[in-house]
Amino acid sequence: MRFSFLHIVAALTASMSVSACVHFESFCIHDDECCPGLYCGSSPHVILHHCLKLTA
């Protein structure tokens, strides 16, 4: 039985869970991607942004 590359990609994509927001310490680009109570920022010495907790 042979599967094409596209069939495998389609099956993997269909099996992934979908979330409406990006969770704590996950990579992001904009603040509106992060879950409530989080913002998209970077820690010192980190190039990539990720969702961080808002502080009061």
C-alpha positions in Angstrom: 0.0 0.0 0.0 1.5 3.3 -1.0 0.8 6.7 0.4 1.8 9.9 -1.3 3.6 12.7 0.6 0.4 14.9 0.3 -1.8 12.1 1.8 0.6 11.9 4.8 0.6 15.7 5.2 -3.2 15.9 5.0 -3.6 13.1 7.6 -1.2 14.8 10.0 -2.8 18.2 9.5 -6.3 16.8 10.2 -5.1 15.1 13.4 -3.6 18.2 14.9 -5.6 20.0 17.6 -6.6 23.5 16.9 -6.4 26.2 19.6 -7.9 29.7 19.4 -4.9 31.2 21.2 -1.2 30.7 21.8 -0.4 29.4 25.3 2.3 30.5 27.9 5.8 30.2 26.6 4.7 29.3 23.1 6.0 31.2 20.0 4.1 34.2 18.8 4.3 37.2 16.5 1.6 39.6 17.8 -0.1 40.1 21.2 -3.5 39.2 19.8 -2.3 35.6 19.2 -1.7 35.0 22.9 -4.3 33.7 25.3 -6.0 36.1 27.8 -3.5 37.3 30.5 -0.5 36.9 28.2 1.4 39.2 25.8 3.8 38.5 23.0 7.3 39.5 24.1 10.9 38.3 24.5 13.1 37.5 27.5 16.6 39.0 27.6 19.0 37.4 25.1 16.1 35.7 23.3 15.5 36.6 19.6 12.2 34.8 19.1 9.0 36.1 20.8 6.8 33.9 22.9 3.7 34.5 25.1 4.5 35.8 28.6 2.4 36.5 31.6 1.2 40.1 32.1 2.4 41.6 35.3 0.4 44.2 37.3 
